[in-house]
Amino acid sequence: MIRCPVCKKKLMLSPTMQVGSQLGCVNCGSVLEVVRRNPDELKAVPQSATHNPDSKPESYA
């Protein structure tokens, strides 16, 4: 069991997740990256690093 570094919510990592994998916190929505396994360590990824300016939102119309 590990905690979100932003909101401190308890999170469960899948055993198959590797260093460099990214996941979203279910509580605060922060994007987190696995920095180390055994013991597990997460770091918050800055929003600017997750934004792709070339991506366009999907249209449902």
LUMNU-160151 format. One record per residue: residue in one letter; x, y, z of N, C-alpha, C in turn. Coordinates in steps of 0.2 Angstrom, whole numbers, plus 5000, padded with zeros to 4 digits. Example, Ala and Ser with C-alpha at 12.3 -4.5 7.8 and 13.67 -1.06 7.14 Angstrom:
REM residues 2
A506649725039506249785039506649845039
S506449895035506849955036506450005039
END
This chain:
REM residues 61
M500449945000500050005000500550065000
I500350114996500650174995500250234996
R500450294997500050354997500150404992
C499650434989499750484984500150544987
P500650564984501150624987500750684987
V500150694984499850754983499250764989
C498850714989498250714993498350664999
K498850614999498950565004498450515004
K498050504999497550444999497950384998
K497750325001498050265000497950234993
L498450214990498350184983498650114983
M498450074978498650004978498950004971
L499649984970499949974964499949904962
S499749894955499749824952500449804952
P500549734954501249704954501649714947
T501249724942501549724935501749794933
M501649844937501849914936502549914937
Q502849954932503649954932503850024933
V504450044935504750104935504550144929
G504350204929504150244924503450244922
S503050194924502350194923501950254926
Q501450274923501050334925500350304927
L500050334932499450324934499050384937
G498450384937498050444940497750424947
C497850474952497550464958496750464958
V496450414961495750414960495350474965
N495750494969495450544974495550614971
C496150634969496350704967496450714960
G496550664956496650664949497350684947
S497750684951498450694950498750644946
V499250664941499550604937500250594941
L500350524942500850504946501350454942
E501950454944502450414940502750374946
V502850304944503150264948503950274948
V504250294953504950314953505350254955
R505050204960505450154963504950094965
R505150034964504749984967505149944972
N504849924977505149884983505649924986
P505549974990504849994992504650044987
D503950044986503650084981503750154983
E503850194977503850274978503550304972
L503150354973502850384968503050464968
K502950494962503050564962502550594957
A502350654959501850694955502150714949
V501850704943502050734937501750804936
P502150854934501850924933501350924927
Q500750954928500250954923500550984916
S501051024916501351044910501650994906
A501950944910502250884907501750834904
T501150834906500650794904500250824898
H500250884897499850914892500150914885
N499850884880500050884873499750934869
P500050994867499651044864499451024857
D499650964854499450944848498850904848
S498650884854498050834855497450884855
K496950854852496250884851495750844855
P495250874859494750834862494350794857
E494150734860493750694856493050724855
S492750724849492150754848491550704848
Y491050714852490450664852489850684848
A489950744844489350764840489250734834
END
